[in-house]
Amino acid sequence: MQRLYDFLRRHPMWVDGSWAVVLLGISVVGGAAGEFGPPAVAVPLALLLCLVVALRRRMPEKMLLLATAVGVAQLITDVEMGPHDFAMLVIVYTVAAEGARWASRFALVAGLCAAPVAHLRWPNDQTSTATGIAAAVFMTVPFALAWVLGDSIRTRRAYFAQLEERAARLEREREAQSKVAVAAERARIARELHDVVAHNVSVMVVQADGAAYVLDAAPDQAKKALETISSTGRQALAEMRRLLGVLRTGEHEEGGEYVPQPDVQQIEDLVEQCRGHGLPVDFKVEGTPRPLPSGVELTAYRIVQEALTNTRKHGGPNAGASVRLVYFDDGLGLLVEDDGKGAPHELYEEGGFDGQGHGLIGMRERVGMVGGTLDAGPRPGGGFRISALLPLKPAG
């Protein structure tokens, strides 16, 4: 049955054609017998009204005019009402649901006039005037109901079309906002990494000047300075590789002085700052701390900063948080959790941790820049959890 229903929905002309054939068979039998008038006139008129039913969806306005012309011809040729006149109810409904507005109004007026005119043309001498008027009014009701039903269907379809258009527009706007957020976050990351690389180059220049100065007097110090230059240069090159492919939309302020960006060592200061603002934070470091690439340290700091800021804003009263840093042989693990009432998951996707970014979109961009992985979501029993693994070497 479902397949049959789907087939009929895909082929409405078949449905209309089938009804037209049934109506034609009934009408032709009665018309040929002369029940409605002269067969030479009644049969062609019945055939035209059945054609109205068959083509009502394809050309509703034209079929409405054809049905009106057939009705007028019936009045002129004295072909009384029969089963074929059911097509007039069908075309009134169709035009009200799918036709042009002028055709819908015309169908309403014509339908309301059809029954009184037919009563005047073929009066029943055996009934009183009051009974005849009541019968005419009663025969007008089906036309009015057909038009009201069709107009309701038109309104319903327009409403659902508007909802679909609105949903599509909101989806396009959300995609556009996400793209803007990604571009803005990449620009911010590019600028920060640019500052990191500039700082490393500045260190190399200072060390090189110092090595040249003490080269003859203190060779050991000069050797140590050269080793520092070598390691710093490799680190700067690694950061530059991460910087490739990032679209940067803004330039660094002219005359601005390059300064090192926050690192892992400053996370403890960040935790103390949050505690000073009234947010209890449990902070632990596991493993053996050691120097990390500047990009990894900056990413770790930003993740903790944004996660704790979000806890303060959306965790609710009496919320607490915990921060874990785990040094692995090949990377740095981060775990930030809170036990607050939290906010809907959509907030993390759409709203920003700082009111300006776009939550997890920015976090994922940062983690992706250093080749890491990020897992975020609500905790069982309440709160939110953010887990990240930042490798010491970029993937690939």
C-alpha positions as CSV (number, residue, x, y, z in Angstrom):
1,M,0.0,0.0,0.0
2,Q,2.8,2.4,0.8
3,R,4.4,1.8,-2.6
4,L,1.0,2.4,-4.3
5,Y,0.6,5.6,-2.3
6,D,4.1,6.8,-3.2
7,F,3.4,6.0,-6.9
8,L,0.1,7.9,-6.9
9,R,1.8,10.9,-5.2
10,R,4.5,10.9,-7.9
11,H,1.9,10.6,-10.7
12,P,-1.1,12.8,-9.8
13,M,-2.2,12.9,-13.5
14,W,-2.9,9.2,-13.3
15,V,-5.2,9.7,-10.4
16,D,-7.1,12.5,-12.1
17,G,-7.3,10.6,-15.3
18,S,-8.8,7.6,-13.5
19,W,-11.4,9.7,-11.8
20,A,-12.2,11.3,-15.2
21,V,-12.7,7.9,-16.8
22,V,-15.1,6.8,-14.0
23,L,-17.0,10.0,-14.2
24,L,-17.2,9.8,-18.0
25,G,-18.5,6.3,-17.9
26,I,-21.4,7.2,-15.6
27,S,-22.2,10.4,-17.4
28,V,-22.1,8.9,-20.9
29,V,-24.5,6.1,-19.9
30,G,-27.0,8.6,-18.5
31,G,-26.5,11.1,-21.4
32,A,-26.9,8.5,-24.1
33,A,-30.2,7.5,-22.5
34,G,-31.4,11.0,-22.7
35,E,-31.8,11.5,-18.9
36,F,-30.2,15.0,-18.9
37,G,-31.2,16.3,-22.3
38,P,-30.6,15.6,-26.0
39,P,-27.8,13.0,-26.3
40,A,-26.1,14.9,-29.1
41,V,-25.5,17.8,-26.8
42,A,-25.3,16.1,-23.3
43,V,-22.6,13.6,-24.2
44,P,-20.1,16.2,-25.6
45,L,-20.7,18.5,-22.6
46,A,-20.1,15.6,-20.2
47,L,-16.9,14.7,-22.1
48,L,-15.6,18.3,-21.7
49,L,-16.3,18.3,-18.0
50,C,-14.5,15.0,-17.6
51,L,-11.6,16.6,-19.5
52,V,-11.7,19.4,-16.8
53,V,-11.1,16.7,-14.1
54,A,-8.3,15.1,-16.0
55,L,-6.3,18.3,-16.7
56,R,-7.2,20.3,-13.5
57,R,-3.7,20.2,-12.0
58,R,-1.8,21.0,-15.3
59,M,-3.9,24.1,-16.3
60,P,-6.3,25.0,-13.5
61,E,-7.2,28.5,-14.8
62,K,-8.0,27.3,-18.3
63,M,-10.0,24.3,-17.0
64,L,-12.0,26.8,-14.8
65,L,-12.9,28.8,-17.8
66,L,-13.8,25.7,-19.7
67,A,-16.1,24.5,-16.9
68,T,-17.8,27.9,-16.8
69,A,-18.3,27.8,-20.6
70,V,-19.8,24.3,-20.3
71,G,-22.1,25.4,-17.5
72,V,-23.4,28.3,-19.6
73,A,-23.9,25.9,-22.5
74,Q,-26.0,23.7,-20.3
75,L,-28.2,26.6,-19.4
76,I,-28.6,27.5,-23.1
77,T,-29.1,24.0,-24.5
78,D,-31.3,22.9,-21.5
79,V,-29.0,20.0,-20.5
80,E,-29.9,19.4,-16.9
81,M,-27.5,18.7,-14.1
82,G,-25.9,15.3,-13.9
83,P,-22.9,13.4,-12.5
84,H,-20.6,15.2,-14.8
85,D,-21.3,18.5,-13.0
86,F,-19.3,17.1,-10.1
87,A,-16.3,18.4,-12.1
88,M,-17.4,21.9,-11.2
89,L,-16.9,21.2,-7.5
90,V,-13.5,19.7,-8.3
91,I,-12.3,22.6,-10.3
92,V,-13.4,25.1,-7.6
93,Y,-11.3,23.3,-5.0
94,T,-8.3,23.0,-7.4
95,V,-8.3,26.6,-8.4
96,A,-8.7,27.7,-4.7
97,A,-5.7,25.5,-3.8
98,E,-3.3,26.0,-6.7
99,G,-4.6,28.6,-9.1
100,A,-4.0,32.3,-9.5
101,R,-5.8,34.6,-7.1
102,W,-8.1,36.1,-9.7
103,A,-9.1,32.5,-10.7
104,S,-9.7,31.6,-7.0
105,R,-12.0,34.6,-6.5
106,F,-13.8,34.0,-9.8
107,A,-14.4,30.3,-8.8
108,L,-15.9,31.4,-5.5
109,V,-18.3,33.8,-7.1
110,A,-19.2,31.3,-9.9
111,G,-19.7,28.4,-7.4
112,L,-22.0,30.5,-5.2
113,C,-24.1,31.5,-8.2
114,A,-24.3,28.1,-9.8
115,A,-26.9,26.5,-7.6
116,P,-29.4,29.5,-7.6
117,V,-29.1,29.9,-11.4
118,A,-29.6,26.2,-11.9
119,H,-32.7,26.3,-9.6
120,L,-34.1,29.2,-11.7
121,R,-33.4,27.4,-14.9
122,W,-34.9,24.1,-13.9
123,P,-37.5,24.9,-11.2
124,N,-39.4,22.1,-9.4
125,D,-43.1,22.9,-9.8
126,Q,-44.0,20.4,-7.0
127,T,-42.2,22.3,-4.3
128,S,-43.0,25.6,-2.7
129,T,-41.0,28.8,-3.1
130,A,-39.5,28.5,0.4
131,T,-38.5,24.9,-0.2
132,G,-36.9,25.8,-3.5
133,I,-34.9,28.6,-1.9
134,A,-33.8,26.3,0.9
135,A,-32.8,23.7,-1.7
136,A,-30.8,26.3,-3.7
137,V,-29.0,27.4,-0.5
138,F,-28.3,23.8,0.4
139,M,-26.8,23.1,-3.0
140,T,-24.6,26.2,-2.6
141,V,-22.9,24.8,0.5
142,P,-20.8,22.2,-1.3
143,F,-19.3,24.9,-3.5
144,A,-18.5,27.1,-0.5
145,L,-16.9,24.1,1.4
146,A,-14.8,23.1,-1.7
147,W,-13.5,26.6,-2.0
148,V,-12.7,27.0,1.7
149,L,-10.9,23.6,1.8
150,G,-8.9,24.5,-1.3
151,D,-8.0,27.9,0.2
152,S,-6.9,26.3,3.5
153,I,-4.7,23.9,1.6
154,R,-3.1,26.9,-0.2
155,T,-2.5,28.7,3.1
156,R,-1.0,25.5,4.6
157,R,1.3,24.9,1.7
158,A,2.5,28.6,1.8
159,Y,3.1,28.3,5.5
160,F,5.2,25.1,5.2
161,A,7.1,26.6,2.2
162,Q,7.9,29.7,4.3
163,L,9.1,27.4,7.1
164,E,11.3,25.5,4.7
165,E,12.7,28.7,3.2
166,R,13.4,30.1,6.7
167,A,15.2,26.9,7.8
168,A,17.3,26.9,4.6
169,R,18.2,30.6,5.2
170,L,19.1,30.0,8.8
171,E,21.3,27.0,7.8
172,R,23.1,29.2,5.2
173,E,23.6,31.9,7.7
174,R,25.0,29.4,10.3
175,E,27.4,28.0,7.7
176,A,28.5,31.6,6.8
177,Q,29.0,32.5,10.5
178,S,31.0,29.3,11.0
179,K,33.2,30.1,8.1
180,V,33.7,33.7,9.4
181,A,34.6,32.3,12.8
182,V,37.1,29.9,11.4
183,A,38.7,32.6,9.3
184,A,38.9,34.9,12.3
185,E,40.3,32.2,14.5
186,R,42.9,31.3,11.9
187,A,43.9,34.9,11.6
188,R,44.3,35.2,15.3
189,I,46.4,31.9,15.4
190,A,48.5,33.1,12.5
191,R,49.3,36.4,14.3
192,E,50.2,34.7,17.6
193,L,52.4,32.1,15.8
194,H,53.9,35.0,13.9
195,D,54.9,36.6,17.2
196,V,56.3,33.4,18.5
197,V,58.5,33.0,15.5
198,A,59.6,36.6,15.6
199,H,60.5,36.2,19.3
200,N,62.6,33.1,18.5
201,V,64.4,35.0,15.7
202,S,65.1,37.8,18.1
203,V,66.6,35.4,20.6
204,M,68.8,34.0,17.8
205,V,70.1,37.4,16.9
206,V,70.9,38.2,20.6
207,Q,72.7,34.9,21.0
208,A,74.6,35.4,17.8
209,D,75.8,38.8,18.9
210,G,76.8,37.4,22.3
211,A,78.7,34.5,20.7
212,A,80.6,36.8,18.4
213,Y,81.5,39.0,21.3
214,V,83.0,36.2,23.5
215,L,84.2,33.9,20.8
216,D,87.9,34.6,21.5
217,A,87.7,35.2,25.2
218,A,85.3,32.5,26.3
219,P,84.9,29.7,23.6
220,D,82.7,27.6,25.9
221,Q,80.2,30.4,26.2
222,A,80.3,31.0,22.5
223,K,79.7,27.3,21.9
224,K,76.7,27.3,24.3
225,A,75.3,30.3,22.5
226,L,75.6,28.6,19.1
227,E,73.8,25.6,20.5
228,T,71.0,27.8,21.7
229,I,70.8,29.4,18.2
230,S,70.6,26.0,16.6
231,S,67.8,24.7,18.8
232,T,65.9,28.0,18.6
233,G,66.2,28.1,14.8
234,R,64.9,24.6,14.5
235,Q,61.9,25.5,16.7
236,A,61.3,28.6,14.7
237,L,61.3,26.6,11.5
238,A,58.8,24.1,13.0
239,E,56.5,27.0,13.9
240,M,56.8,28.4,10.4
241,R,55.8,25.1,8.9
242,R,52.7,25.2,11.0
243,L,52.0,28.7,9.9
244,L,52.0,27.7,6.2
245,G,48.5,27.4,4.8
246,V,46.9,29.7,7.4
247,L,45.1,32.6,5.7
248,R,46.0,35.7,7.6
249,T,43.6,38.6,7.1
250,G,45.2,41.2,9.3
251,E,48.7,42.6,9.6
252,H,50.7,43.2,12.8
253,E,50.4,46.7,14.0
254,E,53.2,48.9,12.6
255,G,55.8,49.8,15.2
256,G,54.5,47.0,17.5
257,E,57.1,45.1,19.5
258,Y,57.1,41.4,19.2
259,V,56.7,39.7,22.5
260,P,56.6,36.0,23.4
261,Q,53.1,34.5,23.7
262,P,51.8,32.7,26.9
263,D,53.3,29.3,27.6
264,V,52.6,26.3,29.8
265,Q,54.4,27.8,32.7
266,Q,51.9,30.6,32.9
267,I,48.9,28.2,33.2
268,E,49.6,28.1,37.0
269,D,49.4,32.0,37.0
270,L,46.1,31.7,35.1
271,V,44.7,29.2,37.6
272,E,45.7,31.5,40.5
273,Q,43.9,34.4,38.7
274,C,40.7,32.3,38.4
275,R,40.9,31.4,42.1
276,G,41.2,35.1,42.9
277,H,37.9,35.7,40.9
278,G,36.2,33.1,43.1
279,L,36.4,30.0,41.0
280,P,37.9,27.0,42.9
281,V,40.4,25.3,40.6
282,D,42.3,22.1,41.3
283,F,45.6,22.2,39.3
284,K,48.0,19.2,38.9
285,V,50.9,18.4,36.7
286,E,51.8,14.8,36.0
287,G,55.0,13.6,34.3
288,T,58.3,15.4,34.0
289,P,57.9,19.0,32.8
290,R,60.2,19.9,29.9
291,P,60.5,22.6,27.2
292,L,57.8,22.2,24.5
293,P,57.4,23.8,21.0
294,S,56.1,27.3,21.3
295,G,53.0,26.5,19.3
296,V,52.1,23.6,21.5
297,E,52.6,25.7,24.7
298,L,50.5,28.5,23.3
299,T,47.7,26.1,22.2
300,A,47.7,24.5,25.7
301,Y,47.4,27.9,27.4
302,R,44.6,29.1,25.2
303,I,42.6,26.0,25.7
304,V,42.8,26.2,29.5
305,Q,42.1,29.9,29.4
306,E,39.0,29.6,27.3
307,A,37.7,26.5,29.2
308,L,38.1,28.2,32.6
309,T,36.5,31.4,31.3
310,N,33.5,29.4,30.0
311,T,33.2,27.7,33.5
312,R,33.1,31.1,35.2
313,K,30.4,32.4,32.8
314,H,28.2,29.3,32.5
315,G,29.0,27.0,35.3
316,G,26.6,28.6,37.7
317,P,27.0,29.3,41.4
318,N,29.3,27.0,43.5
319,A,30.9,25.6,40.3
320,G,34.4,24.2,40.6
321,A,37.0,23.1,38.0
322,S,40.1,21.0,37.7
323,V,43.0,21.3,35.3
324,R,45.4,18.4,34.6
325,L,48.6,18.7,32.5
326,V,50.2,15.3,31.7
327,Y,53.6,15.1,30.0
328,F,53.9,12.1,27.8
329,D,57.0,11.0,25.9
330,D,55.5,12.2,22.6
331,G,53.1,14.9,23.6
332,L,51.2,16.9,26.2
333,G,47.8,15.9,27.5
334,L,45.2,18.4,28.8
335,L,42.1,17.7,30.8
336,V,39.8,20.5,32.0
337,E,36.6,19.6,33.8
338,D,34.0,21.5,35.7
339,D,31.0,20.4,37.9
340,G,28.7,23.3,37.2
341,K,25.2,23.1,35.8
342,G,26.8,24.0,32.4
343,A,25.1,25.2,29.2
344,P,23.6,23.3,26.3
345,H,26.1,21.7,24.0
346,E,24.9,24.0,21.2
347,L,26.3,27.0,23.2
348,Y,29.8,25.5,22.8
349,E,29.3,25.1,19.1
350,E,27.7,28.5,18.4
351,G,28.6,30.8,21.3
352,G,32.0,31.8,22.2
353,F,34.0,31.1,25.4
354,D,35.0,34.7,25.5
355,G,31.8,36.1,24.0
356,Q,33.6,36.8,20.7
357,G,34.9,33.5,19.4
358,H,32.9,30.4,18.4
359,G,33.7,27.9,21.2
360,L,34.7,24.5,19.9
361,I,35.2,25.8,16.4
362,G,38.2,27.9,17.6
363,M,39.5,25.2,19.9
364,R,39.5,22.6,17.1
365,E,41.3,25.0,14.8
366,R,44.0,25.6,17.4
367,V,44.4,21.9,18.1
368,G,44.4,21.1,14.4
369,M,47.2,23.6,13.8
370,V,49.6,21.6,15.9
371,G,48.2,18.2,14.7
372,G,46.5,17.3,17.9
373,T,43.1,15.9,18.9
374,L,40.3,17.3,20.9
375,D,37.3,15.7,22.7
376,A,34.7,17.8,24.4
377,G,31.2,17.2,25.8
378,P,29.0,17.1,28.8
379,R,30.0,15.0,31.8
380,P,27.7,12.4,33.3
381,G,25.9,14.0,36.2
382,G,26.5,17.5,35.1
383,G,29.4,19.7,34.1
384,F,31.6,19.8,31.0
385,R,34.8,18.1,30.0
386,I,37.5,19.1,27.5
387,S,40.3,16.7,26.7
388,A,43.1,17.4,24.3
389,L,46.3,15.7,23.2
390,L,49.0,17.9,21.7
391,P,51.9,16.0,20.0
392,L,55.4,17.3,20.2
393,K,55.8,17.0,16.5
394,P,53.2,17.9,13.9
395,A,51.4,15.1,12.1
396,G,52.9,14.3,8.7
